[in-house]
Amino acid sequence: MPDSQPHATPAPSEIQFPPGIAWIDGSFVPMSEARIPVLDWGFLRSDATYDVVHVWKNRFFRLDKHLDRFLASVAKLRMSLPFDREGLEALLHETVVKSGLEDAYVEMICTRGHSPTFSRDPRDAINRFIAFAIPFGWIADETQRARGLRMIVASVPRIPAASVDPTVKNYHWLDMVKGLYEAYDRGGENVLLKDLEGFLTEGPGFNLFAVKDGKVHTPDRGVLEGITRQTALDLCRELGIPAQVAPLSMETLTGAEEAFVTSTAGGIVAIASIDGQALPASPGAITRRLSDLYWAKHEDPGWTTPILTR
Ligand SMILES: Cc1ncc(COP(=O)(O)O)c(C=O)c1O
């Protein structure tokens, strides 16, 4: 008899999850048990916002900035949280402590939730808050971090900012995922998306920087205002490196001396090539200086918050 399930799904008990812990619907559970109801609009409509802060050697990095952005995103989507800011901060500390992790990827999520009557009016939904801490994860593997990412600029444009506000951190990633498959098909490792006018925006989980004539450029529009992007700009100021936040053209990127991406999941990572064309340096001197200072700041009490009760 022909197998009607050529790609059999493993039994639920055999599906692996990373270690860590989640807080959902009022209690802490292992990651394997952290589930949302199928009627949650976060799942059905991507109607959710989230933030990710990292913990490095038992210290949150720039926690205040992540809390500011998350609370602003929740307000912009007209959702509400079961905690005030202090309550949220305390819960994140508790989640990290319970996870037992020293280096962690800590995500907080607010979904629209579900409506008890399956009403189609988002005002009837009961918002849901979830937090979890899992081991620190990277946007690039060790080899890619050492030599830089092979980047492709996709033909699929980024969802217009007028339709989905990119400053509200969101899960509208079908454009990014389509772009990733295009990048893999074209021999790349990761992807950058342009806006409808042809200016560069960002990629799946990171912001973009190009260094031209010794000056650092990053897009001013159509992007999430990444905390690592802000950190890179702060570090440029500290190091006396000129920086410009303005529309970024393909010409500037392909003519750059060096380029890099920024993300909570890995910091400052060099780009080795664009559409198969190698950049002159990867990692370049400025990328290296910024990245070294970025990691040094992880021990600076002004930029970090020790995990409480440790
Ligand atoms: C679309 C997008 N852009 C940029 C970033 C980088 O933001 P941050 O530096 O705050 O991690 C992310 C992070 O996940 C992202 O999802």
The ligand as a MOL file (V3000), in Angstrom:
LIG
                    3D

  0  0  0     0  0            999 V3000
M  V30 BEGIN CTAB
M  V30 COUNTS 16 16 0 0 0
M  V30 BEGIN ATOM
M  V30 1 C 12.6840 42.8880 11.2280 0
M  V30 2 C 13.7540 43.1380 12.2320 0
M  V30 3 N 14.6290 44.1440 12.0340 0
M  V30 4 C 15.6240 44.3850 12.9020 0
M  V30 5 C 15.7980 43.6080 14.0360 0
M  V30 6 C 16.9320 43.9110 15.0080 0
M  V30 7 O 16.4280 44.4970 16.1730 0
M  V30 8 P 17.2070 44.3950 17.5670 0
M  V30 9 O 18.5370 44.9990 17.3560 0
M  V30 10 O 16.3520 45.1680 18.5180 0
M  V30 11 O 17.3090 42.9340 17.8810 0
M  V30 12 C 14.8950 42.5710 14.3000 0
M  V30 13 C 15.0430 41.7410 15.4990 0
M  V30 14 O 14.4400 40.7120 15.6310 0
M  V30 15 C 13.8500 42.3370 13.3760 0
M  V30 16 O 12.9690 41.3560 13.5890 0
M  V30 END ATOM
M  V30 BEGIN BOND
M  V30 1 1 1 2
M  V30 2 1 2 3
M  V30 3 2 2 15
M  V30 4 2 3 4
M  V30 5 1 4 5
M  V30 6 1 5 6
M  V30 7 2 5 12
M  V30 8 1 6 7
M  V30 9 1 7 8
M  V30 10 2 8 9
M  V30 11 1 8 10
M  V30 12 1 8 11
M  V30 13 1 12 13
M  V30 14 1 12 15
M  V30 15 2 13 14
M  V30 16 1 15 16
M  V30 END BOND
M  V30 END CTAB
M  END
